[in-house]
Amino acid sequence: MTTTQHSFAPSEQAQSFLSRDVHQLFIDGQMVSAESGKTLSTNNPSTGEVLARFAAGGPSDVDRAVGAARKAFNGPWSSWSPYERQALLNRVAQVLDQRFEELVQIEAVDMGAPVSRLRNSKASLMKMLAFFASQATSISGETLMNGIPGNVATMTLKAPVGVIGGIIPWNGPLNGQFWIIGAVLASGCTAVLKPASEASLSVLRTAEILHEAGVPAGVINVVTGSGSSAGNALAAHPDVDRVAFTGSTETGRRIIEASTTNIKKLQLELGGKSADIICADADLDKAVPGAAMGVFSNSGQICFAGTRVLVQRPIVEQFTERLLSFMDTLKVGHSLDDAATLGPVVNQSQLDTVLNYIDIGRNEGAELLYGGARLGDDLGNGYFVQPSVFGGVNNNMRIAREEIFGPVLSILPFDDIDEAIAIANDSEYGLGGAVWSQNLSTALRAVHGVHTGTMWVNCYGYIDPLVGFSGTKLSGYGYKGTAAHMDTYLYTKSVYMQL
């Protein structure tokens, strides 16, 4: 592992946005101040310095935004044809293709992901927008037979549910917001987005760009602020018809409780502690880097990170040696450093959490094989932590059971595939998982046996909206991707017609 720190600055276009005195709320197509006049600040994770200030929205601001979204939903937007919404999505894709580097620069200094990783995510965003554009013209009901006496025709129609509350996590807001925005534009719904206070800027800038691209005023609104104020108000608002949330299981529980105000529909992508199973016959040339980056990508700040690496006993020593050698190829650096593989974690609080779990692992008797400390010196005051590897871990340890959300990998040995499946399932989470084996029967046994929303075979982390993903157990519910995703932005209306 290498580190470097030089002087990095955002592009001129990104800096023009970042240099605003205060980043305001985006409501009904305009930038507006929070009614309280209060602001919050966000730090550049690579330097620890204050990056920008943004409006601290509260319940009254959420109410304004929801009102704007309802007005837009009931206005001319409701009469847009599927082809018009599809054309809008295609236009949005074209504009984002042109402006993506600006958004990459903003996200990198606000959230801390390396620009190399963010640039590589562009293809995924374009696929997502293409998918939702296709869905705009694929919404349909059914003509149904019935047993009603007389000449009665029956059918079903699909209609947009209304106002969507989107609560967006800080670990990837640039692309993550489009799971909501794409479905909103395809379905004819409207939305109020509440980005995480740790990383709000790319969402605000995106809202402006969407409006410039032709998204009508009020269709996409953004209220920044704390989760306890703006987030809670959005989740509980009686005129919000559906909430899409990605974040912690603890917060997910509170959103479920808040949803009872008007029995909102929910889609919840929550925590994870995914198991990555490495069988003795695995191709280690692929499994070692695949398992490593299944954890260390985005500095471990991914819900489905495969932080429990289960390795079959005959190859534990070989796998570990090769993994530690691979660690030496990683470069930790400033998020604007083109050569950086890993950036910082998002803020001081997350850095403290990761370092605390490393201490917990040591105290539990796990063997720290690599990393384990904050990185300073060359990296200054940024929130950098060494990517870390623990050996000698068992599934009862806290580092094997609790979501760390940082670059910490635990190696757990197993004897046979049935034991690996049992260890993988001995978790309250069920978001992701993988198996590496050249034996198809072994791989399929794991695929069918592990209780999780997504399983990868001889790979890790692929997500495609044509296939989708979901969670089970405490990892949440509600599908993202495929027609099932669109269905949650629609409701079914039964029609009986006397002829």
C-alpha positions, 0 to 999 in steps of 0.5 A: 500500500502506498500513499501520496498527498499533493495539492489538488483542486477541483476543476474550474466548473466544479469550483464555481459551484462549490464557491457559493456562500451557501448552497440553498434548497432546491424547491419548485425549480428555484434555489431558496433559503431554509426558513430558519436561515440556519446552515450546516457545513460539510468537510472535504474528507481528503483534507479535513477542511470545511468545503461548503455550507448548505441550508439546514432545512426543517419540517416547514421546508419539507412541507414547502417542497412536498407542496411543490411536488404535489402541485407539479404532480397534479399539474401539466406533468400529469398529462405528459405521454409515455413518449414525452417522459421517455424523451425527457429521460433521454435528454437528461442522459445526454446532458449528464453525459456532458456534465458528468465530470463536473459532478464527479469533481463535486462528489469527490471532494464532498464524499471522498470517493476517488475520481477514478472510481466515480468516472468508472461509474458513468457507464452504470449511470447511463445504463440506468437512465436507458433502463428507466427510459425504456420503462416509461413506455412499458407501463401497462395494465391487463384486459381480464376475463370476469364472471359477472353476469351481463356484458361487462368488460374488466381491465386494470390500469397502472397509475403513478402513486404520487409524491415520493420521498427519497432519502439518499445515503452519503456513500454514493449519492451521485449515482444512487439518487437516480434509482429514485429520479429515474423511476419518478421521471418514467412513472409520472410521479414527483419527488422530494429528495433528502440527501445525507448531510455528510454529502449533499452537494452532488444531489443539489447540483444534479437537481439544477442540471435536471431543471436546465435539461427540461424537468418541470419545476416541482417534479424534483425537489431537494431539501438538505439538512439533518436526518433528525429534522428534515429526514424525519419530517419527510418520512412522516409527512402525510402528503408523501405517498412513498418513501425510498430509503437507503441507509442503516437498519436503525434508521430504517426502523424509524422510517417504518414507524413514521410511515404509519402516518398515512400507510406509505409504501416503502422501499428499504435498502439497509445494512449488510454483513455479506459473506464472500465464500472462497472455496479450495478450488477457486481461481485465486488469480481472480478471487483474491483481487475480487474479494479484496475489492469487494471490501475495499472499494469505496473504502468499505463504504458499501452496504453489500461489501463482502467483509466476511471472507470465508476461506476453505481451510486447505487454502487459508494460508495461501489465500492470506499471503496473496491477499496481503501481497495484493494490499501492497498494490493499493494506493490511498490518496486524495480523492482528486488524485487520478492514481488513488485506488482508495480515498478517505472515509467520509468524516471524522465520526466514521473514521473514529468508528472504523478505528474503534472496530479495529481496537475491538477486533484486537481485543476480541483476539483476532490477529491484525495482519495488515493496516489498523491505523489512521494515515497521517503524515503524507496525507495531512488531516484527511480522514484516511485509514489503512485498509485492514485485514484480520485473521483468526476471526470467528463468527461470534466476534463483533467485527464479524457480526456488526456492520463497520462500513469501512475498509476492514476485512475479516478472514474466517476459515471453513471446512466444507460448503455446508459449514460455509453456508451455515456461517454465511446465514448466521447473521441478522443481515441478508443483502449480498454474498458471493462464492468462488469455485470452479465446481458448478455444483458447489457454486449452485449449492451456495447460491441456493443455500445462502439467505441473501438478496444477491449472490455473485459467482466468481465475481463481486459487486455487479449491479444491473437495473435489468436484473436488479437487487434486494435484501432480506432479513434486517437488510430491508425489502423492496426491489430495485431494478426490473419492472418490479422496481417500477411497480412500486412507483405505480398502483393498480386500478381495477376497472369494471365497464358495463357495455 
